[in-house]
Amino acid sequence: MSSPVQQRASDPRLDRRALRAEHARVTWWQRLVRARLDLAVAQVTRPDPLGEEMAFQLPLDVGIDVPRPATLADLLPGGPVVDVERLRELRALDTQLALYAAGVEDALSRATDRLIERLAADPHVALAGFPETPSRG
């Protein structure tokens, strides 16, 4: 009988499940790092306030819903000074995550190809692990 490690290494379905989960995790981290980068850049570049140049182009009921500049500014951390070294670290981390994500995606693609080849060679493998249905005899 093979060990659980050997079974796991030889089961493309389990490989794909694990790789899809890892892909979801790395994608989540990429989004977090990119959001931090966006906030750091916005902290320096600060967009113009909303609604200032639109006062006469917008209907009154729309214009009164514009958020106040101070409310929007509170979303950005600290003042307009950003740590340039922190930006470098975030960009390096983003690059590292992108390389890792590409590797995970490649491994997932290879695992999918192996599963398809296995199913093409023996379609009954798809039913492995399911209980047998009673015969109608």
C-alpha positions, 0 to 999 in steps of 0.5 A: 500500500502506498503512503499518503504522501505518495498518493497525494503526489500521484493524484492530479486532482489533489495537486490541482486543488492544492495549487488552486488554493495557493493561487488564490492566496498569492493573488490575495497577497498581490492585491494587498501589496498593490493596494498599499502601493496605490495608497502610498502613491496617492498619499503623495499625489493627492487627487483634486477635490471632487465637485469643485469644477462641476458645481454648475454642470451637475444637478443640485441633488447630485452636487449636494452628495459630493463628499467633503475634501477633508472626509476624502483626505482622511482616507489617506494615511499621514501627510503628503510625505512618503517613505521612498524606501517603503515604495521600493520594498513594496515594488520589490515584493510585488515583483517577487509575488508576480514571479511566484504567482507565475510559477504557481500558475505554470504548475497548475497548468501542468497539473491540469494537463496531467489530469486531462491526459490521465482522464483521456487515457482512462475515463474510469479514473474520473469515478475513482473514489465514488461509491459504486451504484447498485446494478439494475439486474 
